[in-house]
Amino acid sequence: MKTQLMLCALAAGLCGNAAEPEFEWDASDLKLSQSAESQAATPMEAHLQDVQAVYRELARVHAVYWAQENAPSNKAACVDVVKAVTESLRPVCARLRALPATELRQLVLLADAIAWQSDWVKYSYMVEHNGDAVLQSSLCGLELVAELSDFIVEALQHPQLSAEEESALRELLTLFGGDAYLPVPRRLLDYRLAKDYKTAYLFFEEFYDVCLSEDAAACVEKLKELESWLDYLLQGGEADRLRVAALACAYRQAVSAQKLPRPVYLTAEEKDMTVLEIERKEALEAFFNKLPELKGFFMWGVRCRM
């Protein structure tokens, strides 16, 4: 059972597409996030990062075998990648094997949910705000590793499989319990978490629009209403916080990609601010304390009277 869950952890680590789009960020965004990044990760965050590290390495294997499926070329390149990935994953898999089975399963499904829900948030925003965009269905999370498993099964059954490639693939699979567990990722698709991702998207929309308002008093009142909404999204504890935080990051990436106006977060001293500006700042701090990733929605360090 434990080795079976190890392959599941590998599966869940595949967060997003192999070709994840990159977005440029203002220095203000990076500076805002430094305080959060400098804090030590919780145990759950650290384990989740291990699963995501598995993705980054395993995506390389998926890429070379996907290329082989579509345009067969240099098999030696596949072998080299598989060997390199296997060595990179050894310490990560050792840490994951030490986890209790129930905790590992939670991480499996959490990482998968972060993958496909973040993908959904980005493309939903793109379709809503760009009339030329088309909502794309892309492989991510358990779907992507299930396809990789199919590629490996096909490679191992190929009549022209070399001894070197077979040895490399089986050595990789030993990290996750062997080839007997290759069907597991596809079975786990039946247990995907589909919790409140649309609700989170609607919350981000409301929060963003409210914070763009030039009417500080109306903004403060609306923020009071939205606070219970955020509490609902985070009610499941740290797992929910990590997932909603990832969705918030996906939303801000989508906003940045469209280069739309962003709300302002004032950093002036209170003696230089109006009463309404202070109330707005305090109301926002209540949200930031619960979900620091919301800071990324804002421009900051700009003096702007409401």
Secondary structure, DSSP 8 states (H G I E B T S, - for coil): -HHHHHHHHHHHT--S-TT-------HHHHHHHHHHHHS---HHHHHHHHHHHHHHHHHHHHHHHHHHHHS---HHHHHHHHHHHHHHHHHHHHHHHTS-HHHHHHHHHHHHHHHHHHHHHHHHHHHHH-TT--------THHHHHHHHHHHHHHHH-TT--HHHHHHHHHHHHTTT-GGGTTHHHHHGGG----SHHHHHHHHHHHHHHHH-S-HHHHHHHHHHHHHHHHHHTTT-HHHHHHHHHHHHHHHHHHHHHT----EE--S-GGGS-HHHHHHHHHHHHHHHH-GGGGGG-EES-----
